[in-house]
Amino acid sequence: MEPQETTPKNETNKPAVTIAAAIMTSAAMIALALILILHPANNSGNNAQQQAAPTTPTTIPAAIATLRPGDMNHVRGDLSKAQVLIFEYSDSDCPFCEQFHPTLQQIVSDYQGKVAWVYRYFPLTIHPNSHTEAIAMQCAGQLGGAKAFNSYLDTVINVTLNPDPKSDQMLNTFAQQQGLDATKFAACRADPATAAVVDTSITEAQTIGAQGTPFSIVVNIKTGKQIIIPGAYPIADVKKDIDSLLQ
């Protein structure tokens, strides 16, 4: 074959050469794309790990999954008889929490003292008024004890309030309906120490790996054995978990 540089320059060859070059260029681009897809950069492994979906914890530290002094105003049930505690991290504006709320109410009733329910705060930023509502609930508990807290919670979780003066007044009205002193309630809501209680609970929920609300921990008081319920599970499933801990 003659060297390429001595090949006659026939005009009829130009289209063939151009098409061949285009095909080769396209093939090279496809090959490069496949290489980039199948063999990502060295740091892509880290990116994949960062973007991987978080996993639900299987156990919670015993110091957290236990009744503490700050929980005493947030208990529903008879602690003198309870064999199992349910710690629920919840958001009063979360629709799934609203759905799960009557489930836990029914659980406490059906087990006739064997199960007590402890409410903890986990207001999410996607619900702009939930943090304010959590502070109001904390004040209801501080001023009126567990009975006032639970009644206040039962009211707030069934309404959706916006962060505006009208809604803020509704929170005060709910407190008055519980027989709470209006002046003391207002002072409690304005006290930074009250917000700090809520914020501590939020940090704790995040630390133990709660990814959303409701997030519950079912614990046998005597053995310490735990079952995590990461969502608004049906009552039959919750009872199955409780029964397994009572055996």
C-alpha positions as protocol buffer text, in pm:
chain_id: "A"
residue {
  index: 1
  type: MET
  ca { x: 0 y: 0 z: 0 }
}
residue {
  index: 2
  type: GLU
  ca { x: 123 y: 344 z: -84 }
}
residue {
  index: 3
  type: PRO
  ca { x: 209 y: 582 z: 199 }
}
residue {
  index: 4
  type: GLN
  ca { x: -88 y: 798 z: 299 }
}
residue {
  index: 5
  type: GLU
  ca { x: 81 y: 1122 z: 210 }
}
residue {
  index: 6
  type: THR
  ca { x: 113 y: 1014 z: -155 }
}
residue {
  index: 7
  type: THR
  ca { x: -253 y: 915 z: -193 }
}
residue {
  index: 8
  type: PRO
  ca { x: -414 y: 1127 z: -464 }
}
residue {
  index: 9
  type: LYS
  ca { x: -647 y: 1397 z: -328 }
}
residue {
  index: 10
  type: ASN
  ca { x: -966 y: 1283 z: -489 }
}
residue {
  index: 11
  type: GLU
  ca { x: -1261 y: 1511 z: -401 }
}
residue {
  index: 12
  type: THR
  ca { x: -1493 y: 1210 z: -399 }
}
residue {
  index: 13
  type: ASN
  ca { x: -1301 y: 1069 z: -101 }
}
residue {
  index: 14
  type: LYS
  ca { x: -1377 y: 1364 z: 126 }
}
residue {
  index: 15
  type: PRO
  ca { x: -1725 y: 1257 z: 241 }
}
residue {
  index: 16
  type: ALA
  ca { x: -1599 y: 908 z: 324 }
}
residue {
  index: 17
  type: VAL
  ca { x: -1310 y: 1044 z: 526 }
}
residue {
  index: 18
  type: THR
  ca { x: -1536 y: 1292 z: 710 }
}
residue {
  index: 19
  type: ILE
  ca { x: -1794 y: 1025 z: 798 }
}
residue {
  index: 20
  type: ALA
  ca { x: -1526 y: 787 z: 919 }
}
residue {
  index: 21
  type: ALA
  ca { x: -1372 y: 1055 z: 1138 }
}
residue {
  index: 22
  type: ALA
  ca { x: -1709 y: 1144 z: 1285 }
}
residue {
  index: 23
  type: ILE
  ca { x: -1779 y: 779 z: 1365 }
}
residue {
  index: 24
  type: MET
  ca { x: -1441 y: 743 z: 1533 }
}
residue {
  index: 25
  type: THR
  ca { x: -1492 y: 1064 z: 1733 }
}
residue {
  index: 26
  type: SER
  ca { x: -1836 y: 954 z: 1849 }
}
residue {
  index: 27
  type: ALA
  ca { x: -1705 y: 615 z: 1951 }
}
residue {
  index: 28
  type: ALA
  ca { x: -1427 y: 777 z: 2150 }
}
residue {
  index: 29
  type: MET
  ca { x: -1671 y: 1005 z: 2331 }
}
residue {
  index: 30
  type: ILE
  ca { x: -1896 y: 711 z: 2420 }
}
residue {
  index: 31
  type: ALA
  ca { x: -1600 y: 513 z: 2545 }
}
residue {
  index: 32
  type: LEU
  ca { x: -1486 y: 806 z: 2760 }
}
residue {
  index: 33
  type: ALA
  ca { x: -1833 y: 843 z: 2908 }
}
residue {
  index: 34
  type: LEU
  ca { x: -1842 y: 474 z: 2995 }
}
residue {
  index: 35
  type: ILE
  ca { x: -1504 y: 500 z: 3162 }
}
residue {
  index: 36
  type: LEU
  ca { x: -1620 y: 793 z: 3374 }
}
residue {
  index: 37
  type: ILE
  ca { x: -1937 y: 610 z: 3473 }
}
residue {
  index: 38
  type: LEU
  ca { x: -1782 y: 271 z: 3545 }
}
residue {
  index: 39
  type: HIS
  ca { x: -1460 y: 405 z: 3694 }
}
residue {
  index: 40
  type: PRO
  ca { x: -1542 y: 724 z: 3888 }
}
residue {
  index: 41
  type: ALA
  ca { x: -1281 y: 948 z: 4043 }
}
residue {
  index: 42
  type: ASN
  ca { x: -1098 y: 830 z: 4351 }
}
residue {
  index: 43
  type: ASN
  ca { x: -1304 y: 1047 z: 4588 }
}
residue {
  index: 44
  type: SER
  ca { x: -1638 y: 925 z: 4453 }
}
residue {
  index: 45
  type: GLY
  ca { x: -1643 y: 650 z: 4712 }
}
residue {
  index: 46
  type: ASN
  ca { x: -1651 y: 912 z: 4986 }
}
residue {
  index: 47
  type: ASN
  ca { x: -1928 y: 1098 z: 4808 }
}
residue {
  index: 48
  type: ALA
  ca { x: -2130 y: 780 z: 4780 }
}
residue {
  index: 49
  type: GLN
  ca { x: -2088 y: 720 z: 5150 }
}
residue {
  index: 50
  type: GLN
  ca { x: -2196 y: 1074 z: 5229 }
}
residue {
  index: 51
  type: GLN
  ca { x: -2505 y: 1040 z: 5010 }
}
residue {
  index: 52
  type: ALA
  ca { x: -2599 y: 692 z: 5135 }
}
residue {
  index: 53
  type: ALA
  ca { x: -2929 y: 672 z: 5320 }
}
residue {
  index: 54
  type: PRO
  ca { x: -2881 y: 675 z: 5697 }
}
residue {
  index: 55
  type: THR
  ca { x: -2967 y: 355 z: 5882 }
}
residue {
  index: 56
  type: THR
  ca { x: -3211 y: 318 z: 6168 }
}
residue {
  index: 57
  type: PRO
  ca { x: -3041 y: 243 z: 6500 }
}
residue {
  index: 58
  type: THR
  ca { x: -3115 y: -96 z: 6655 }
}
residue {
  index: 59
  type: THR
  ca { x: -3043 y: 3 z: 7014 }
}
residue {
  index: 60
  type: ILE
  ca { x: -3027 y: 323 z: 7217 }
}
residue {
  index: 61
  type: PRO
  ca { x: -2788 y: 390 z: 7509 }
}
residue {
  index: 62
  type: ALA
  ca { x: -2942 y: 273 z: 7835 }
}
residue {
  index: 63
  type: ALA
  ca { x: -2893 y: 616 z: 7991 }
}
residue {
  index: 64
  type: ILE
  ca { x: -3131 y: 758 z: 7731 }
}
residue {
  index: 65
  type: ALA
  ca { x: -3380 y: 471 z: 7716 }
}
residue {
  index: 66
  type: THR
  ca { x: -3471 y: 513 z: 8081 }
}
residue {
  index: 67
  type: LEU
  ca { x: -3701 y: 733 z: 8285 }
}
residue {
  index: 68
  type: ARG
  ca { x: -3535 y: 1055 z: 8402 }
}
residue {
  index: 69
  type: PRO
  ca { x: -3652 y: 1338 z: 8631 }
}
residue {
  index: 70
  type: GLY
  ca { x: -3731 y: 1561 z: 8333 }
}
residue {
  index: 71
  type: ASP
  ca { x: -3971 y: 1300 z: 8196 }
}
residue {
  index: 72
  type: MET
  ca { x: -4200 y: 1294 z: 8499 }
}
residue {
  index: 73
  type: ASN
  ca { x: -4444 y: 1555 z: 8364 }
}
residue {
  index: 74
  type: HIS
  ca { x: -4466 y: 1381 z: 8027 }
}
residue {
  index: 75
  type: VAL
  ca { x: -4579 y: 1034 z: 8137 }
}
residue {
  index: 76
  type: ARG
  ca { x: -4905 y: 868 z: 8042 }
}
residue {
  index: 77
  type: GLY
  ca { x: -4979 y: 556 z: 8244 }
}
residue {
  index: 78
  type: ASP
  ca { x: -4907 y: 415 z: 8589 }
}
residue {
  index: 79
  type: LEU
  ca { x: -4535 y: 404 z: 8658 }
}
residue {
  index: 80
  type: SER
  ca { x: -4590 y: 199 z: 8972 }
}
residue {
  index: 81
  type: LYS
  ca { x: -4727 y: -89 z: 8763 }
}
residue {
  index: 82
  type: ALA
  ca { x: -4554 y: -44 z: 8427 }
}
residue {
  index: 83
  type: GLN
  ca { x: -4331 y: -321 z: 8300 }
}
residue {
  index: 84
  type: VAL
  ca { x: -4266 y: -160 z: 7962 }
}
residue {
  index: 85
  type: LEU
  ca { x: -4196 y: 204 z: 7875 }
}
residue {
  index: 86
  type: ILE
  ca { x: -4245 y: 362 z: 7534 }
}
residue {
  index: 87
  type: PHE
  ca { x: -4028 y: 669 z: 7477 }
}
residue {
  index: 88
  type: GLU
  ca { x: -4166 y: 864 z: 7183 }
}
residue {
  index: 89
  type: TYR
  ca { x: -3972 y: 1148 z: 7016 }
}
residue {
  index: 90
  type: SER
  ca { x: -4246 y: 1344 z: 6845 }
}
residue {
  index: 91
  type: ASP
  ca { x: -4346 y: 1659 z: 6657 }
}
residue {
  index: 92
  type: SER
  ca { x: -4687 y: 1807 z: 6733 }
}
residue {
  index: 93
  type: ASP
  ca { x: -4728 y: 1927 z: 6372 }
}
residue {
  index: 94
  type: CYS
  ca { x: -4618 y: 1599 z: 6212 }
}
residue {
  index: 95
  type: PRO
  ca { x: -4911 y: 1422 z: 6038 }
}
residue {
  index: 96
  type: PHE
  ca { x: -4757 y: 1082 z: 6109 }
}
residue {
  index: 97
  type: CYS
  ca { x: -4731 y: 1171 z: 6478 }
}
residue {
  index: 98
  type: GLU
  ca { x: -5096 y: 1272 z: 6476 }
}
residue {
  index: 99
  type: GLN
  ca { x: -5174 y: 935 z: 6318 }
}
residue {
  index: 100
  type: PHE
  ca { x: -4964 y: 747 z: 6576 }
}
residue {
  index: 101
  type: HIS
  ca { x: -5096 y: 941 z: 6877 }
}
residue {
  index: 102
  type: PRO
  ca { x: -5425 y: 749 z: 6919 }
}
residue {
  index: 103
  type: THR
  ca { x: -5232 y: 424 z: 6870 }
}
residue {
  index: 104
  type: LEU
  ca { x: -5024 y: 492 z: 7180 }
}
residue {
  index: 105
  type: GLN
  ca { x: -5329 y: 616 z: 7369 }
}
residue {
  index: 106
  type: GLN
  ca { x: -5499 y: 285 z: 7295 }
}
residue {
  index: 107
  type: ILE
  ca { x: -5187 y: 89 z: 7389 }
}
residue {
  index: 108
  type: VAL
  ca { x: -5176 y: 247 z: 7737 }
}
residue {
  index: 109
  type: SER
  ca { x: -5544 y: 170 z: 7784 }
}
residue {
  index: 110
  type: ASP
  ca { x: -5537 y: -187 z: 7653 }
}
residue {
  index: 111
  type: TYR
  ca { x: -5240 y: -300 z: 7862 }
}
residue {
  index: 112
  type: GLN
  ca { x: -5406 y: -185 z: 8185 }
}
residue {
  index: 113
  type: GLY
  ca { x: -5100 y: -47 z: 8359 }
}
residue {
  index: 114
  type: LYS
  ca { x: -4834 y: -273 z: 8212 }
}
residue {
  index: 115
  type: VAL
  ca { x: -4724 y: -6 z: 7960 }
}
residue {
  index: 116
  type: ALA
  ca { x: -4647 y: 362 z: 8021 }
}
residue {
  index: 117
  type: TRP
  ca { x: -4575 y: 618 z: 7751 }
}
residue {
  index: 118
  type: VAL
  ca { x: -4317 y: 894 z: 7784 }
}
residue {
  index: 119
  type: TYR
  ca { x: -4331 y: 1187 z: 7542 }
}
residue {
  index: 120
  type: ARG
  ca { x: -4012 y: 1360 z: 7430 }
}
residue {
  index: 121
  type: TYR
  ca { x: -3969 y: 1655 z: 7193 }
}
residue {
  index: 122
  type: PHE
  ca { x: -3841 y: 1633 z: 6838 }
}
residue {
  index: 123
  type: PRO
  ca { x: -3998 y: 1927 z: 6648 }
}
residue {
  index: 124
  type: LEU
  ca { x: -3871 y: 1932 z: 6292 }
}
residue {
  index: 125
  type: THR
  ca { x: -3765 y: 2245 z: 6105 }
}
residue {
  index: 126
  type: ILE
  ca { x: -4005 y: 2164 z: 5819 }
}
residue {
  index: 127
  type: HIS
  ca { x: -4289 y: 2243 z: 6062 }
}
residue {
  index: 128
  type: PRO
  ca { x: -4228 y: 2610 z: 6149 }
}
residue {
  index: 129
  type: ASN
  ca { x: -4458 y: 2629 z: 6452 }
}
residue {
  index: 130
  type: SER
  ca { x: -4374 y: 2294 z: 6611 }
}
residue {
  index: 131
  type: HIS
  ca { x: -4086 y: 2429 z: 6820 }
}
residue {
  index: 132
  type: THR
  ca { x: -4311 y: 2700 z: 6964 }
}
residue {
  index: 133
  type: GLU
  ca { x: -4575 y: 2437 z: 7040 }
}
residue {
  index: 134
  type: ALA
  ca { x: -4317 y: 2219 z: 7214 }
}
residue {
  index: 135
  type: ILE
  ca { x: -4224 y: 2509 z: 7441 }
}
residue {
  index: 136
  type: ALA
  ca { x: -4592 y: 2564 z: 7523 }
}
residue {
  index: 137
  type: MET
  ca { x: -4634 y: 2193 z: 7603 }
}
residue {
  index: 138
  type: GLN
  ca { x: -4330 y: 2205 z: 7829 }
}
residue {
  index: 139
  type: CYS
  ca { x: -4486 y: 2495 z: 8017 }
}
residue {
  index: 140
  type: ALA
  ca { x: -4814 y: 2308 z: 8051 }
}
residue {
  index: 141
  type: GLY
  ca { x: -4623 y: 2021 z: 8212 }
}
residue {
  index: 142
  type: GLN
  ca { x: -4417 y: 2245 z: 8437 }
}
residue {
  index: 143
  type: LEU
  ca { x: -4721 y: 2434 z: 8564 }
}
residue {
  index: 144
  type: GLY
  ca { x: -4984 y: 2160 z: 8567 }
}
residue {
  index: 145
  type: GLY
  ca { x: -4802 y: 1827 z: 8579 }
}
residue {
  index: 146
  type: ALA
  ca { x: -4863 y: 1519 z: 8368 }
}
residue {
  index: 147
  type: LYS
  ca { x: -5241 y: 1559 z: 8353 }
}
residue {
  index: 148
  type: ALA
  ca { x: -5221 y: 1913 z: 8212 }
}
residue {
  index: 149
  type: PHE
  ca { x: -4937 y: 1816 z: 7978 }
}
residue {
  index: 150
  type: ASN
  ca { x: -5121 y: 1520 z: 7828 }
}
residue {
  index: 151
  type: SER
  ca { x: -5444 y: 1713 z: 7788 }
}
residue {
  index: 152
  type: TYR
  ca { x: -5256 y: 2002 z: 7625 }
}
residue {
  index: 153
  type: LEU
  ca { x: -5076 y: 1760 z: 7392 }
}
residue {
  index: 154
  type: ASP
  ca { x: -5403 y: 1591 z: 7296 }
}
residue {
  index: 155
  type: THR
  ca { x: -5534 y: 1932 z: 7191 }
}
residue {
  index: 156
  type: VAL
  ca { x: -5230 y: 2066 z: 7009 }
}
residue {
  index: 157
  type: ILE
  ca { x: -5153 y: 1752 z: 6808 }
}
residue {
  index: 158
  type: ASN
  ca { x: -5497 y: 1761 z: 6648 }
}
residue {
  index: 159
  type: VAL
  ca { x: -5464 y: 2116 z: 6514 }
}
residue {
  index: 160
  type: THR
  ca { x: -5221 y: 2281 z: 6273 }
}
residue {
  index: 161
  type: LEU
  ca { x: -5112 y: 2627 z: 6377 }
}
residue {
  index: 162
  type: ASN
  ca { x: -4912 y: 2876 z: 6175 }
}
residue {
  index: 163
  type: PRO
  ca { x: -4638 y: 3093 z: 6328 }
}
residue {
  index: 164
  type: ASP
  ca { x: -4853 y: 3405 z: 6359 }
}
residue {
  index: 165
  type: PRO
  ca { x: -5007 y: 3610 z: 6644 }
}
residue {
  index: 166
  type: LYS
  ca { x: -5348 y: 3444 z: 6609 }
}
residue {
  index: 167
  type: SER
  ca { x: -5202 y: 3097 z: 6647 }
}
residue {
  index: 168
  type: ASP
  ca { x: -4981 y: 3216 z: 6931 }
}
residue {
  index: 169
  type: GLN
  ca { x: -5289 y: 3333 z: 7115 }
}
residue {
  index: 170
  type: MET
  ca { x: -5448 y: 2991 z: 7060 }
}
residue {
  index: 171
  type: LEU
  ca { x: -5161 y: 2832 z: 7252 }
}
residue {
  index: 172
  type: ASN
  ca { x: -5241 y: 3062 z: 7544 }
}
residue {
  index: 173
  type: THR
  ca { x: -5610 y: 2978 z: 7515 }
}
residue {
  index: 174
  type: PHE
  ca { x: -5536 y: 2606 z: 7531 }
}
residue {
  index: 175
  type: ALA
  ca { x: -5342 y: 2669 z: 7854 }
}
residue {
  index: 176
  type: GLN
  ca { x: -5631 y: 2860 z: 8006 }
}
residue {
  index: 177
  type: GLN
  ca { x: -5859 y: 2569 z: 7917 }
}
residue {
  index: 178
  type: GLN
  ca { x: -5633 y: 2352 z: 8134 }
}
residue {
  index: 179
  type: GLY
  ca { x: -5677 y: 2594 z: 8421 }
}
residue {
  index: 180
  type: LEU
  ca { x: -5319 y: 2722 z: 8398 }
}
residue {
  index: 181
  type: ASP
  ca { x: -5232 y: 3071 z: 8517 }
}
residue {
  index: 182
  type: ALA
  ca { x: -5204 y: 3297 z: 8212 }
}
residue {
  index: 183
  type: THR
  ca { x: -4928 y: 3518 z: 8355 }
}
residue {
  index: 184
  type: LYS
  ca { x: -4713 y: 3224 z: 8466 }
}
residue {
  index: 185
  type: PHE
  ca { x: -4770 y: 3049 z: 8136 }
}
residue {
  index: 186
  type: ALA
  ca { x: -4655 y: 3355 z: 7938 }
}
residue {
  index: 187
  type: ALA
  ca { x: -4348 y: 3393 z: 8159 }
}
residue {
  index: 188
  type: CYS
  ca { x: -4261 y: 3026 z: 8116 }
}
residue {
  index: 189
  type: ARG
  ca { x: -4288 y: 3049 z: 7738 }
}
residue {
  index: 190
  type: ALA
  ca { x: -4055 y: 3350 z: 7735 }
}
residue {
  index: 191
  type: ASP
  ca { x: -3798 y: 3186 z: 7963 }
}
residue {
  index: 192
  type: PRO
  ca { x: -3488 y: 3070 z: 7766 }
}
residue {
  index: 193
  type: ALA
  ca { x: -3457 y: 2775 z: 8006 }
}
residue {
  index: 194
  type: THR
  ca { x: -3783 y: 2634 z: 7868 }
}
residue {
  index: 195
  type: ALA
  ca { x: -3656 y: 2647 z: 7511 }
}
residue {
  index: 196
  type: ALA
  ca { x: -3333 y: 2486 z: 7630 }
}
residue {
  index: 197
  type: VAL
  ca { x: -3527 y: 2181 z: 7751 }
}
residue {
  index: 198
  type: VAL
  ca { x: -3682 y: 2139 z: 7406 }
}
residue {
  index: 199
  type: ASP
  ca { x: -3351 y: 2193 z: 7228 }
}
residue {
  index: 200
  type: THR
  ca { x: -3178 y: 1936 z: 7448 }
}
residue {
  index: 201
  type: SER
  ca { x: -3440 y: 1680 z: 7351 }
}
residue {
  index: 202
  type: ILE
  ca { x: -3393 y: 1763 z: 6982 }
}
residue {
  index: 203
  type: THR
  ca { x: -3017 y: 1718 z: 7008 }
}
residue {
  index: 204
  type: GLU
  ca { x: -3065 y: 1389 z: 7188 }
}
residue {
  index: 205
  type: ALA
  ca { x: -3299 y: 1257 z: 6918 }
}
residue {
  index: 206
  type: GLN
  ca { x: -3048 y: 1349 z: 6650 }
}
residue {
  index: 207
  type: THR
  ca { x: -2762 y: 1194 z: 6848 }
}
residue {
  index: 208
  type: ILE
  ca { x: -2931 y: 856 z: 6883 }
}
residue {
  index: 209
  type: GLY
  ca { x: -3003 y: 846 z: 6509 }
}
residue {
  index: 210
  type: ALA
  ca { x: -3370 y: 938 z: 6484 }
}
residue {
  index: 211
  type: GLN
  ca { x: -3431 y: 1025 z: 6119 }
}
residue {
  index: 212
  type: GLY
  ca { x: -3786 y: 1157 z: 6155 }
}
residue {
  index: 213
  type: THR
  ca { x: -4099 y: 1149 z: 6364 }
}
residue {
  index: 214
  type: PRO
  ca { x: -4246 y: 964 z: 6534 }
}
residue {
  index: 215
  type: PHE
  ca { x: -3944 y: 771 z: 6663 }
}
residue {
  index: 216
  type: SER
  ca { x: -4013 y: 540 z: 6954 }
}
residue {
  index: 217
  type: ILE
  ca { x: -3813 y: 311 z: 7181 }
}
residue {
  index: 218
  type: VAL
  ca { x: -3997 y: 29 z: 7357 }
}
residue {
  index: 219
  type: VAL
  ca { x: -3809 y: -88 z: 7667 }
}
residue {
  index: 220
  type: ASN
  ca { x: -3860 y: -362 z: 7924 }
}
residue {
  index: 221
  type: ILE
  ca { x: -3789 y: -183 z: 8253 }
}
residue {
  index: 222
  type: LYS
  ca { x: -3648 y: -491 z: 8427 }
}
residue {
  index: 223
  type: THR
  ca { x: -3433 y: -643 z: 8152 }
}
residue {
  index: 224
  type: GLY
  ca { x: -3346 y: -330 z: 7955 }
}
residue {
  index: 225
  type: LYS
  ca { x: -3428 y: -508 z: 7629 }
}
residue {
  index: 226
  type: GLN
  ca { x: -3530 y: -264 z: 7355 }
}
residue {
  index: 227
  type: ILE
  ca { x: -3722 y: -253 z: 7029 }
}
residue {
  index: 228
  type: ILE
  ca { x: -3707 y: 52 z: 6801 }
}
residue {
  index: 229
  type: ILE
  ca { x: -4022 y: 169 z: 6621 }
}
residue {
  index: 230
  type: PRO
  ca { x: -3910 y: 424 z: 6356 }
}
residue {
  index: 231
  type: GLY
  ca { x: -4246 y: 549 z: 6236 }
}
residue {
  index: 232
  type: ALA
  ca { x: -4624 y: 540 z: 6274 }
}
residue {
  index: 233
  type: TYR
  ca { x: -4660 y: 163 z: 6284 }
}
residue {
  index: 234
  type: PRO
  ca { x: -5005 y: -6 z: 6303 }
}
residue {
  index: 235
  type: ILE
  ca { x: -5127 y: -93 z: 6651 }
}
residue {
  index: 236
  type: ALA
  ca { x: -5103 y: -468 z: 6580 }
}
residue {
  index: 237
  type: ASP
  ca { x: -4729 y: -433 z: 6510 }
}
residue {
  index: 238
  type: VAL
  ca { x: -4671 y: -224 z: 6821 }
}
residue {
  index: 239
  type: LYS
  ca { x: -4854 y: -477 z: 7036 }
}
residue {
  index: 240
  type: LYS
  ca { x: -4648 y: -757 z: 6887 }
}
residue {
  index: 241
  type: ASP
  ca { x: -4330 y: -577 z: 6992 }
}
residue {
  index: 242
  type: ILE
  ca { x: -4463 y: -509 z: 7341 }
}
residue {
  index: 243
  type: ASP
  ca { x: -4576 y: -869 z: 7387 }
}
residue {
  index: 244
  type: SER
  ca { x: -4233 y: -996 z: 7289 }
}
residue {
  index: 245
  type: LEU
  ca { x: -4079 y: -782 z: 7565 }
}
residue {
  index: 246
  type: LEU
  ca { x: -4334 y: -893 z: 7823 }
}
residue {
  index: 247
  type: GLN
  ca { x: -4256 y: -1262 z: 7775 }
}
